[in-house]
Amino acid sequence: MNKNKFSPLFCDLYHLTMAQAMFDQGTHNKIETYEMFIRKAPFNGTYLLTAGLGEVLKWLNDWHYSNEDIDYLRTLGFKEDFLNMLKNSHLEIDMHAFKEGEIVFPNEPIVRVSGPAWQAVMIETGILNIINAQSLFATKASRIVKASQADGKKRTILEMGLRRAQDTQGFASTRAAYIGGIDGTSNVEAARYYNIPAVGTMAHCLIMREDNEKEAFKNYMTSDPKRASVLIDTYDTIQGAQNAIQASIETGIALKSVRLDSGDLARLSKKVRYLLDKAGFYDTKITASNDLDEYTIQSLILEQKAPIDIFGVGTMLATSYDQPALGGVYKLKKTGERDVIKVSELPVKTTIPGSTDVIRIIENNGQYAGDIIYQNGKTFLNNNTLNQNIESVRTDNESIKKFLQGKKAYRPMIEVIKSGIVNQEEMTKPLTKIRDYATENLSRLNDTHLRLKSPHTYIAGLEKGLFITRNDLRKKALQKELFVHEKD
């Protein structure tokens, strides 16, 4: 699969028609700033785990209009002088972003783009398409991994959703799931491309095509002794477990694991564990699959005490079944030197004006204490400590939290593109490093923010000065001094 297949035509048609309108007006090179952010965390949770930035950078690293691109746009009726501009253009934007594997919260700028207006507009869809999907999958995976450790024990999580994935070859869901903490994937092509451990057992058909289940197990185990993991629920799970044990004894090949793919997983896993232990197969693992999600896994562990060692998660992860879309948006924040705001009758859809940045406060124990969204360009940090007291105001209820001078803090956003030149380190960063970074960040978030039910809201408010500016601009906009009031 060609992972660099996307051209600048990775956009919606209106981006091109708007760019041509800007060009005709002579405003296409006006410097503007756009930001991507979420209004609400997914899955009724509190956080988003970022993923996809590396893929965005690979796309933008060779962003140019080919002769074929121009020929196609000509068939759509675009003007020759506009097409000549496109053909002779090169990327000129600056981009700052949260690193992959970082945690973000509502209203924070996941990505900030500044540069010629037509280019900043043109890359919107590509950014949203990649980061929305991968961040959603990564967040879902992190919740599943967290649920699998509900009793404090580390369990293995396998991504097995390729056949249900909604993107061709399942690259996006597999890559993001690995960032979110899964241990391996059944997706061989993605495993090869991203250097993720490839894992798997067997399908029911390998047993059904034989006359005898035990002989099917023996044949499979003999064929590949290092991966002697068998599926035991084709006919009768308990009999299947007994046949697997006997096949191991008769072949002398250690039984690595048995997999349950149907039925009452808690009840069956307990019975199978008893049979394995009785036979002295203490090291044989029990794998469970069958439409598992974080809630089912947590219930199996905490409430039902199921002795399951490995969870194979497919459909619920590869499709983000309970929330198939993230809803990240990309909005104009600054045009020239003027901060702008989009106003809505729905307060949650009223944007934060101007170019923004984020400060993350760190407690003495290393945990994250809260975030402050502030006007980009202001200086509140010296040597990773606050240089003054800062008041943070929540946009939903206007409650105020005060962070004192001297508190440890850092800025999660980094520069990833400068004057069109892509940061090669961020673009080529190994997925294992991103995964480790994600795991570290999640460990620094208090468990009250990570729990599945009724998690505590993490404070990510506006610096008080920015909050006041937002309210002032909102009032002016409503009075039609800046823009016509939008209703959605």
Summary of the structure (lengths in Angstrom):
residues: 488
radius of gyration: 26.1
end to end distance: 39.5
largest distance: 84.3
contacts: 1651
relative contact order: 0.14
helix: 40%
strand: 19%
